[in-house]
């Protein structure tokens, strides 16, 4: 065994032979990203992979509640399709996100694909403790740029739900409402749909 082989096979070292089969950060293409087969939540931004942290139980309970609420509203009315992460949503070339809850109107069914959806009409994100600005700032700008009509920011830290509605003239989100415990967060896109904020944060 050569000195190089000894170094690469030393216990505790990365498996470099496998690592080198993949592009380096900043050089990934859409096709290479879509070919990934992983049980990790991985988003894609301009050639870079972003591996998301494992969700907490609280996070998942809130997501499950929101998904069930949207589903119960849209399915009987045949308004469209709602799903939850992990599901890739292409915002534009080289930009893929995996919203916690994602909805497409029935008239946009042609934008659904088995590997990913092309955009969305409504997305919901439960703010992550590790990087709140990701949901509060970065994704707010990205979802607006992608033309997503409505964005819900569900923040367990202060137990509020912020509903943002896309302004077609400015291309930016306007505040439709910021709701706290004891109030019902209301959708602009889905007329008549609302969520009890206290109930959303009391899942156990």
Secondary structure, DSSP 8 states (H G I E B T S, - for coil): --HHHHHHTSTTS--HHHHTTS--TT---HHHHHT---SS-EEEETTEEEE-----HHHHHHHHHHHHHHHHHHHHHT-EEEEESS--EEEETTEEE--SEEEEEGGGGGG--SS-EE--SEEEEE--SS-HHIIIIIHHHHHHHTT-SEEEEEETTTTEEEEEEE-TTTSSEEEEEEE-TTSEEE-SSSTT-EEEHHHHT---
